[in-house]
Amino acid sequence: MSLREPLQHRSFRWLLAGRTGAELANAIAPVALAFAVLDLTGSVVDLGLVVGVRSLANVILLLFGGVLADRLPRALILQGTGLAAAVTQGLIAASVIGGFASIPLLLGLSALNGAVSAMSLPAAASLTPQTVPVALLTPANALARMGANTGRILGAALGGMLAAGIGAGWAIAVDAGIFLLSAAGYRGVRIAARVRSSPSHPLKDLVEGWREFTARSWVWIVVAQFTVVNAVIMGSHAVIGPKVADDTVGRAAWGFILAAETLGAFVGGVLAARWQPRRALFIGVGMIAVEAVPLVTLASAPSLIPLLATMFLAGVAIEQFVVAWDVSLQENIPEGKLARVYSYDMLGSFIAMPIGEIAAGPLADRFGAEATLHAGALLVLVSTALALCSRQIRSLTRRSLKPGDVTGPLPPTDHTHTP
């Protein structure tokens, strides 16, 4: 089936344009904001607070965003959140360019931006099936992922280049304009009104999702692993990394270094589509150990070529896990509860991000950036090793579909092994 077929549908074309633009803007934002805070105070503690409060607001409202996306037109939500993101980024840019930026102001605007993101994520993820026929879901999602990765690659590099070339404030102003264009793209999405099932209480839906999430130990063990891994990675990449870059490779180079990981994920996605091992989850979980390599490199050899190479390698490795994780959930979780399990997966994986971002600065001040990065690498290795101790993770195998079977989530398997 050709990747061009979904593009024949007008609403999907506009959705793809809107999502790619949003990913581009979201990739520019943290890079430009990091250097704006460093220009303002030079403190990694302040930087950790500003980026951490955004993640905290995102985590707190994530489940509510999922409920909202099931009750309102999703395209309308994305238009509104795109416009709100443009406004918050525009205010940040104005404060930096105008010279009246302060840490309290940046904290408040970053929290608003995180709340906006929480509203948009579930709506964006669930809108694709409404824009193409069921038979085109696979190529449509492949195109959406390619667009997202392209936006992230260009955005990370562009954020560093703009911050170095025209200043952090003007870089954030450009970012606000891209968010505005993204919101305009979503206006082209025209879909029929959804037929809603009989209403149920949101709290009851969340309780049912929690029961499904905890019913299989391999699910919550992997999420627990990523609670640690994501905290380490966010603290290292969003807080310590920009400070080390300022002292070594420079701001523009740091943007390219971040882009190298996303480029690795792009290549890793192609590899994952062709290489489908029987014990994909076991291999994917194990490959997370590769995330420790760029942390050690940033601590011990912060130069351009080694960092580009190790970040690219980490991107290839993480994509093997992402694909294996999605397939494992879709094959083993009932379709009617899959979205709620995904929401708890996102919540558990993201919840420690603000902790990592806020803690990274004080830890680096107290123990030094090198020691903090080495400790983070060790945490990644230990959490991965503990996850691999689970018998369910080691034994879970891919299910092959027979000709004529219906593609999509399959009935759940009764896994009775204990980790």
Secondary structure as UniProt FT lines:
FT   TURN            3..4
FT   HELIX           5..8
FT   HELIX           10..40
FT   HELIX           44..69
FT   TURN            70..71
FT   HELIX           74..98
FT   HELIX           103..127
FT   HELIX           128..130
FT   HELIX           134..136
FT   HELIX           137..165
FT   HELIX           168..186
FT   TURN            187..188
FT   HELIX           202..214
FT   HELIX           217..235
FT   HELIX           236..240
FT   HELIX           241..247
FT   TURN            248..249
FT   HELIX           251..274
FT   TURN            278..279
FT   HELIX           280..287
FT   HELIX           288..291
FT   HELIX           292..300
FT   HELIX           304..332
FT   HELIX           335..350
FT   TURN            351..352
FT   HELIX           353..367
FT   HELIX           369..388
FT   HELIX           391..395
FT   TURN            403..404
//
